[in-house]
């Protein structure tokens, strides 16, 4: 497995991957496609990809939102690769990149019912910062976690 910052040539593959793993649950109000990914790549966003040979096994989108504050905006591991430590490796790589970019803090949000996602962030030293009822859409509660780098 190798993890790297994706270039624009992977934008369609990333968009398709996110749709497969999050579907309408992810940004249902925005057309998440190749063009969207390419636009985000130009605006202080980094897409990390974990490749298993030629297959995309995981994706993380990191977004610099302030001078020294970043958000982990997208985080997904393909079902066939879960339980192999890919999420942990991808998150460690993401945090290392954010430190390299001189970020002071990283924030992540996940659905309150996402036990695997919560466990991953907590095991990496993130701390719960807030609980948001129906934050993005009706019926979906969100937990925000933060970690000082």
C-alpha positions in Angstrom: 0.0 0.0 0.0 1.2 3.5 -0.8 -0.3 6.8 0.3 0.3 10.0 -1.7 -1.3 13.4 -2.5 -3.4 12.9 -5.6 -3.1 15.1 -8.6 -5.9 16.2 -10.9 -5.5 13.1 -13.1 -7.1 11.1 -10.3 -10.1 13.5 -9.8 -12.7 11.3 -11.6 -11.5 8.2 -9.8 -11.7 10.0 -6.4 -15.2 11.4 -7.2 -16.4 7.9 -8.2 -14.9 6.4 -5.0 -16.6 8.9 -2.7 -19.9 8.3 -4.5 -19.6 4.5 -4.0 -18.8 4.8 -0.4 -20.9 7.8 0.7 -23.5 8.1 -2.0 -26.1 10.7 -1.3 -25.0 10.9 2.3 -22.0 13.0 1.3 -22.8 16.5 0.2 -26.2 15.7 -1.3 -26.7 19.4 -2.0 -23.6 19.7 -4.3 -22.8 17.8 -7.4 -19.7 15.9 -6.3 -17.9 15.0 -9.5 -14.6 15.3 -11.2 -14.9 19.0 -11.7 -15.7 19.6 -8.0 -12.6 17.6 -7.0 -10.4 19.5 -9.3 -11.7 22.8 -8.1 -11.1 21.8 -4.5 -7.5 20.7 -5.3 -6.9 24.3 -6.4 -8.1 25.8 -3.1 -5.9 24.7 -0.2 -7.4 21.1 -0.3 -5.4 18.0 -0.5 -6.7 14.6 -1.5 -4.7 11.7 -0.1 -5.1 8.4 -1.8 -4.1 5.0 -0.5 -3.4 2.7 -3.4 -3.4 -1.1 -3.3 -1.5 -1.8 -6.5 -3.6 0.0 -9.1 -6.8 0.0 -7.0 -7.9 2.9 -4.9 -8.3 1.6 -1.3 -8.9 4.8 0.6 -9.3 8.6 0.3 -9.0 11.5 2.7 -9.6 15.1 1.8 -7.8 17.7 4.0 -9.0 21.3 3.8 -7.0 24.3 5.2 -9.8 26.5 6.4 -7.9 29.2 8.3 -4.2 30.1 8.7 -3.5 27.2 11.0 -6.7 25.2 11.2 -7.5 22.3 8.9 -10.5 20.0 8.5 -10.6 16.3 7.5 -13.5 16.7 5.2 -13.7 13.3 3.5 -12.4 10.0 4.8 -13.3 6.6 3.4 -11.8 3.1 3.0 -13.1 0.6 0.5 -15.1 -2.1 2.2 -12.9 -4.8 0.8 -9.9 -3.2 2.6 -11.4 -2.4 5.9 -9.9 -4.0 9.0 -6.4 -4.0 7.6 -5.1 -0.8 9.2 -5.5 1.4 6.1 -7.7 3.9 7.9 -5.1 4.3 10.6 -2.2 4.7 8.1 -4.2 7.1 6.0 -5.0 9.2 9.1 -1.4 9.2 10.3 -0.3 10.3 6.9 -2.9 13.1 6.9 -1.8 14.4 10.3 1.8 14.3 9.3 1.0 16.4 6.1 -1.0 18.9 8.2 1.9 19.2 10.6 4.3 19.8 7.7 1.9 22.5 6.5 2.2 24.2 9.9 -1.3 23.5 11.0 -2.0 24.0 14.7 -5.2 22.0 14.8 -7.1 19.4 12.8 -10.9 19.0 13.1 -13.0 16.1 11.8 -16.8 15.5 11.9 -18.5 12.2 11.6 -22.0 10.9 12.0 -22.8 10.2 15.6 -23.7 6.6 14.8 -20.4 5.9 12.9 -18.7 3.7 15.6 -15.8 2.8 13.4 -15.1 6.4 12.4 -15.3 7.6 16.0 -13.0 4.8 17.2 -10.4 5.7 14.5 -10.3 9.4 15.4 -10.3 8.8 19.2 -7.5 6.2 18.9 -5.4 8.9 17.0 -5.8 11.3 19.9 -8.8 13.4 18.7 -11.1 14.6 21.4 -14.9 15.2 21.1 -15.6 18.9 20.9 -19.3 19.1 20.1 -22.5 17.2 19.3 -24.7 18.7 16.6 -28.2 17.6 16.2 -29.4 17.3 12.6 -26.3 19.4 11.6 -26.2 18.8 7.8 -29.6 17.3 7.2 -32.7 16.1 9.0 -32.2 13.0 11.1 -28.3 13.0 11.0 -26.5 14.0 14.1 -22.8 14.8 13.9 -19.9 14.7 16.4 -17.0 17.1 15.9 -13.6 16.0 17.1 -10.4 18.0 17.3 -6.7 17.4 17.8 -3.9 19.9 18.4 -0.9 19.1 16.3 
